[in-house]
Amino acid sequence: MLLNPRPDPAPSAHDRVYRGLRSRIMHGQIAPGQALTLRGIGAEFGVSMTPAREAVRRLSAEGALTISSSGRVTTPELSNDRIEELAALRALIEVELASRALPRAHIALIDRLQTINTRIAEDIARQDAVAYIQRNLEFHRTLYLRAQAPAMLAMAETVWLQLGPTMRALYGRLRRKEPPQYHRLIIAALKAGDEPGLRLAVRSDVTQGLRMLAG
């Protein structure tokens, strides 16, 4: 009888590949329509083909990767209609998350959001698109965690994941020189306890750029 059987390393390897690829896609490190290979993924993460394949399947189920009938793996190139749909989803889900977070928005949270926004300005000054996207999502996630609605936040993150490569393209088009103006309005609404103002600022922030890209 084995009292301490050795754990199967495959699940941890799969999870490491999944989380690594998920982060890269969500933060725009992989361009829309870029092809990936299982061999390349395995080499990058130092794993066999099996964990790479399982991670790709999982990300495909979340809409972050596309697998063709021939087995070719790519990041999706979103149509204008799909961008509009995802922008509408962001407006629905994230406005509700912000509204639920408002009663729990303490001073420490507002200070944290202001700090993140300052760092966003630094990312923009360096023209670091990946850092900007990552920090922008950190701003939103930090606020939404106060909603204490984990299922809703998971839905929002799935939308972010599907939009990651497209967000990189959007950053290139906008050529930002300062932090998103709506972040300041979000912070001001939180300070004032202004729910209508908060809902409007969040809706504008998460849809304006995407709808411009689709247009």
C-alpha positions as CSV (number, residue, x, y, z in Angstrom):
1,M,0.0,0.0,0.0
2,L,1.4,3.4,-1.0
3,L,0.9,5.9,1.8
4,N,2.3,8.8,-0.2
5,P,1.8,8.2,-3.9
6,R,3.5,10.6,-6.2
7,P,1.1,13.1,-7.7
8,D,0.6,13.1,-11.4
9,P,2.5,16.1,-12.8
10,A,0.3,16.5,-15.8
11,P,-2.5,18.6,-14.2
12,S,0.0,21.2,-12.8
13,A,1.8,21.3,-16.2
14,H,-1.5,21.8,-18.0
15,D,-2.6,24.5,-15.5
16,R,0.7,26.4,-15.9
17,V,0.5,26.4,-19.7
18,Y,-3.2,27.4,-19.5
19,R,-2.6,30.3,-17.1
20,G,0.5,31.5,-19.0
21,L,-1.3,31.5,-22.4
22,R,-4.4,33.0,-20.9
23,S,-2.4,35.9,-19.5
24,R,-0.6,36.5,-22.8
25,I,-3.9,36.5,-24.8
26,M,-5.8,38.7,-22.3
27,H,-3.1,41.3,-22.1
28,G,-2.7,41.6,-25.9
29,Q,0.7,40.0,-26.2
30,I,-0.5,37.8,-29.1
31,A,-1.9,39.6,-32.2
32,P,-5.3,38.8,-33.7
33,G,-5.1,35.9,-36.2
34,Q,-1.7,34.8,-35.0
35,A,-1.0,31.1,-35.4
36,L,0.2,28.9,-32.6
37,T,1.5,25.4,-32.6
38,L,1.4,22.7,-29.9
39,R,5.1,22.1,-30.5
40,G,5.9,25.8,-30.1
41,I,3.7,26.1,-26.9
42,G,5.3,23.0,-25.5
43,A,8.8,24.3,-26.1
44,E,8.0,27.7,-24.7
45,F,6.6,26.3,-21.4
46,G,8.9,23.2,-21.2
47,V,6.1,20.7,-21.4
48,S,5.0,17.8,-23.6
49,M,2.4,18.0,-26.2
50,T,-0.4,16.7,-23.9
51,P,-0.5,19.7,-21.5
52,A,-0.2,22.1,-24.4
53,R,-3.1,20.4,-26.2
54,E,-5.3,20.5,-23.1
55,A,-4.5,24.1,-22.4
56,V,-5.4,25.0,-26.1
57,R,-8.7,23.1,-25.8
58,R,-9.6,24.9,-22.6
59,L,-8.8,28.3,-24.1
60,S,-10.7,27.4,-27.3
61,A,-13.8,26.6,-25.2
62,E,-13.5,30.1,-23.6
63,G,-13.4,31.7,-27.1
64,A,-9.7,32.8,-26.7
65,L,-8.4,30.6,-29.4
66,T,-9.8,29.2,-32.6
67,I,-9.2,25.6,-33.9
68,S,-9.9,25.0,-37.5
69,S,-11.1,21.8,-39.0
70,S,-7.5,21.0,-40.0
71,G,-6.3,21.6,-36.5
72,R,-4.7,25.0,-37.0
73,V,-4.7,27.1,-33.8
74,T,-5.0,30.9,-34.0
75,T,-6.2,33.8,-31.9
76,P,-9.5,35.0,-33.3
77,E,-9.9,37.9,-35.6
78,L,-13.1,39.5,-34.5
79,S,-15.7,40.9,-36.9
80,N,-17.2,44.3,-36.3
81,D,-20.5,42.6,-35.2
82,R,-18.6,40.4,-32.7
83,I,-16.8,43.5,-31.3
84,E,-20.1,45.3,-30.9
85,E,-21.5,42.2,-29.1
86,L,-18.6,42.0,-26.7
87,A,-18.7,45.7,-26.1
88,A,-22.4,45.4,-25.2
89,L,-21.6,42.5,-22.8
90,R,-18.9,44.6,-21.1
91,A,-21.5,47.4,-20.7
92,L,-24.1,45.1,-19.1
93,I,-21.8,43.1,-16.8
94,E,-19.3,45.7,-15.7
95,V,-21.8,48.4,-15.0
96,E,-23.6,46.0,-12.7
97,L,-20.3,45.0,-11.0
98,A,-19.4,48.6,-10.4
99,S,-22.9,49.4,-9.0
100,R,-22.6,46.5,-6.6
101,A,-19.1,47.6,-5.6
102,L,-20.1,51.1,-4.8
103,P,-21.5,50.5,-1.2
104,R,-18.2,48.8,-0.4
105,A,-15.9,51.4,-1.9
106,H,-13.8,52.5,1.0
107,I,-11.0,55.1,1.0
108,A,-8.3,52.5,0.6
109,L,-9.9,51.2,-2.6
110,I,-10.2,54.7,-4.1
111,D,-6.5,55.4,-3.2
112,R,-5.5,52.1,-4.9
113,L,-7.4,53.0,-8.1
114,Q,-5.7,56.4,-8.2
115,T,-2.3,54.7,-7.8
116,I,-3.1,52.3,-10.7
117,N,-4.3,55.2,-12.8
118,T,-1.0,57.0,-12.2
119,R,0.9,53.9,-13.4
120,I,-1.3,53.7,-16.4
121,A,-0.1,57.2,-17.3
122,E,3.5,55.9,-17.0
123,D,2.8,52.9,-19.2
124,I,1.3,55.3,-21.9
125,A,4.3,57.6,-21.7
126,R,6.5,54.6,-22.4
127,Q,4.2,53.5,-25.2
128,D,4.0,50.0,-23.5
129,A,0.8,48.6,-25.0
130,V,0.9,45.3,-23.1
131,A,1.5,47.0,-19.7
132,Y,-1.2,49.5,-20.5
133,I,-3.8,46.8,-21.2
134,Q,-2.7,44.8,-18.2
135,R,-2.9,47.8,-15.9
136,N,-6.2,48.9,-17.3
137,L,-7.8,45.5,-16.6
138,E,-6.2,45.7,-13.1
139,F,-8.0,49.0,-12.5
140,H,-11.4,47.4,-13.4
141,R,-10.7,44.1,-11.6
142,T,-9.7,46.0,-8.4
143,L,-13.0,47.8,-8.4
144,Y,-15.2,44.8,-9.3
145,L,-13.7,42.6,-6.6
146,R,-15.5,44.8,-4.1
147,A,-18.8,43.7,-5.7
148,Q,-18.4,40.3,-4.2
149,A,-20.0,38.7,-7.2
150,P,-17.5,36.0,-8.3
151,A,-19.6,34.5,-11.0
152,M,-20.3,37.9,-12.7
153,L,-16.6,38.8,-12.5
154,A,-15.6,35.4,-14.1
155,M,-18.0,36.3,-17.0
156,A,-16.3,39.7,-17.4
157,E,-12.9,38.1,-17.5
158,T,-14.0,35.7,-20.2
159,V,-15.0,38.7,-22.3
160,W,-11.7,40.4,-21.6
161,L,-10.0,37.2,-22.7
162,Q,-11.8,37.1,-26.0
163,L,-11.0,40.8,-26.6
164,G,-7.3,40.7,-25.6
165,P,-5.7,40.6,-29.1
166,T,-8.3,43.1,-30.4
167,M,-7.5,45.5,-27.5
168,R,-3.9,45.5,-28.7
169,A,-5.1,46.6,-32.1
170,L,-7.3,49.3,-30.5
171,Y,-4.4,50.7,-28.5
172,G,-2.4,51.1,-31.7
173,R,-5.3,53.0,-33.3
174,L,-6.0,55.3,-30.3
175,R,-2.4,56.3,-29.8
176,R,-3.2,57.4,-26.2
177,K,-1.2,60.1,-24.6
178,E,-3.0,60.2,-21.2
179,P,-5.0,57.9,-19.0
180,P,-8.6,57.2,-20.1
181,Q,-10.7,60.2,-19.0
182,Y,-13.4,58.0,-17.7
183,H,-11.2,56.5,-15.1
184,R,-11.1,59.9,-13.4
185,L,-14.9,60.1,-13.6
186,I,-15.2,56.6,-12.1
187,I,-13.0,57.6,-9.2
188,A,-14.9,60.9,-8.7
189,A,-18.2,59.0,-8.7
190,L,-16.9,56.6,-6.1
191,K,-15.8,59.4,-3.9
192,A,-19.2,61.1,-4.2
193,G,-21.2,57.9,-3.8
194,D,-22.8,58.8,-7.2
195,E,-24.3,55.6,-8.6
196,P,-25.8,57.1,-11.8
197,G,-22.5,58.9,-12.5
198,L,-20.5,55.7,-11.8
199,R,-22.7,53.6,-14.1
200,L,-22.4,56.1,-16.9
201,A,-18.6,56.5,-16.5
202,V,-18.0,52.7,-16.5
203,R,-20.3,52.2,-19.5
204,S,-18.5,54.9,-21.5
205,D,-15.1,53.6,-20.5
206,V,-15.7,50.0,-21.6
207,T,-17.5,50.7,-24.8
208,Q,-16.2,53.9,-26.4
209,G,-13.0,52.6,-27.8
210,L,-14.3,49.3,-28.9
211,R,-17.2,50.8,-30.8
212,M,-14.8,53.2,-32.5
213,L,-12.7,50.2,-33.6
214,A,-15.8,48.5,-34.9
215,G,-16.9,51.6,-36.7
